[in-house]
Amino acid sequence: MAAQILAGTTQTARMAIVPFRTLGPAADQTAEQRLFQVGGFALVLRQQPRVGMQPLRSPQHGVHAMLDAVERERPTCTSISADAGQCGSAAAAGSSAQAGSHACASRPPAPGDHLGSVGLVTWQCGFVLADLMLCHPPMGHWAGVHVLDLGCGTGVVGIALALAGADVVLSDLPHVLPLTSANAASNCERHGVMCPPKTIPHAWGDSISADELCNQVQPDIITAADVLYEPQHHANLLKSLQLVSAPHTVVFIAWKKRSAAEEAFIGRAEDAGWAVNVVPATLLSEEYRDGTYCVLRLCRLDATEAGKRF
């Protein structure tokens, strides 16, 4: 019912509706705003799909009415002990084969693309990871959990966790963060969260900005979505993880399998002193269990048993 109500308003509101996955009209990466229903929350995320990075526009008329329609019928997530197939918006109809048919419409820039154009739209890995984290909290809850969302982009993962009660810091390259901050402020205001996530610029491998992150958060959880598609950055990503993590920190990285070069990150992480495990596909939303999307769980070899629910 909610999908039918919202479908009739997409033309006037100029917004793509994403119940969970990116299919049909919702796969439009050119939309300036997109509505995500994930893990029991409805998020409006603004994005800048054009390479020219046009200035942010004010929210379109009708957004709040659309959100109200979604939230009246939003699903409820189960605990980790329950059947993962019941989780959140995974109840939406569709198959993994259908989701894969839109891979070209929801793919990050290819290796070699200028970094000034990345992080400005929301990719599927973001809400795959957000849904997993909300439906299966690694520590059993999110209230008071300290989270660093590394390479946060539009903010879908970190903002969702903030709405669930986590203390979140969002981090990405400087050109991304004005968009992230706008998304965090508007969604937190709507959901009554008094203190939205902080945003701090950080380029992977940079020790100076990593120090600033450490001054702001000692993360229990680090999240990162679709950050492995340029293998030449794996070393700097691992350096950042080492710089900003504590011995107890657990890292979750969602990625889409595209090449063996991306998968080589697992071996590099192990060589760098991380224990790496693949989160069981049965915990992902049903349409993402075909092996195309994967979530890694990393902890330092000197880590405690924190976060062992996976």
Order of alpha helices (4+ residues) and beta strands (2+ residues): alpha-alpha-beta-beta-beta-alpha-alpha-alpha-beta-alpha-beta-alpha-beta-alpha-beta-alpha-beta-alpha-beta-beta
